[in-house]
Amino acid sequence: MSDIEYVDNPARHRYEIRDGETVAGLAVYRLPDDEHVDFVHTEVGEDYNGQGLASKLVAFALADVKAKGKRIIPHCPYVAGWLKRHGEEYADITDWPA
């Protein structure tokens, strides 16, 4: 598992955890407008559970969104929970869904 990397796959609208050629997890997003990235689903494959990879993926994805000057909409329960626990630095760019 030393080949773990985190990447944006814009063609598939998702951030991915890659273990070599294997997609070990993903965070799916929508682009409702030019300003927002709306996270809708996060999952990690069963073989990769319990290793903190989802948290690292979300940290990577949100840092990337911020670096691109976009705003976050956390419809995904995992992303919303992560933001409530660790997201102080993203508070100014997070638009909570109603």
N, C-alpha and C positions, 0 to 999 in steps of 0.2 A: 504494500500500500504506500510505498514511498513516492509513487508517481502522482499523487493527488494534486490536482490543480483546479482553480475556479475560473470560469470564463463566461463571458456574455455570448450568447448565440442569438443575435438579433433576427436571423432568418426564421427561427422557431419561437421567438418572443419568450426566451427563458435564459436564466443564468444556470450554469451547470457545474456540478462537481464531477470531474473526470478522473478516473483511475486508469491511466493509460488510454485504451480505446473504449473503456466501459463508462457509460454515464451512470454514476453512482447516486445521483440526486439532482434535483432541479427546483428552481423557483420560477414559476410561470408568471408573466406579466402581460398587461394590455397597455396600449398607448392611446388613451382616449383623446388626447390633444397633443399639441407640441410642447406643453409644459410639464406634463405628468407621466409618471410610470406607476401604474396601478398593479400592485402585486395581488394575485388571486389564488395561488396555490403553491405550497412547498411540500416536497416529499424527498425521502432518502430511502434507497433500496434496503431491504431487510438485512442483507449481508453487511451493511455499513451502519446499522443502528448503534446508538450508544457511544459514538466516538466524537460527538460534538461537531460533526460535519455540517449539519443544517445551520447551526449558529454561525459557523465560519462562512458558509455560503451567503447567508443574509448580511453579515457584516461586509463581505466583499461587494455584494450587489448594491447595498445602500451607499457605500463609499463611492462606487462607480456612478450611481445616479447623482450624488452630490457633486462629484468632479465634473459631470456633464452639465451642471447648472440646472438640473431638473428638480421636480418636486415629487414626493412620495405619497401614494394613496395605499394604505395597508388594509385591503379587503381580506387578505389571507390571515386567518387566525394566528398562525405561527409568526408571521412578520409583525403583526400587531402586538403580540405578546413580547417579542424580542425588543421592539421599540419601547414598550413600557418598562422593560427591565434595563435596557442598555442604551436607549436612543436619545440621551440628552443632547448629543451633538447634532441630531437630526430634527429636533423639535421645531426649528424655524423653517424647515422645508417639508414638514409632514402635514397633509390635509386629511384629517380623520373622516371616514365616511359617516354619514348621518345614521 
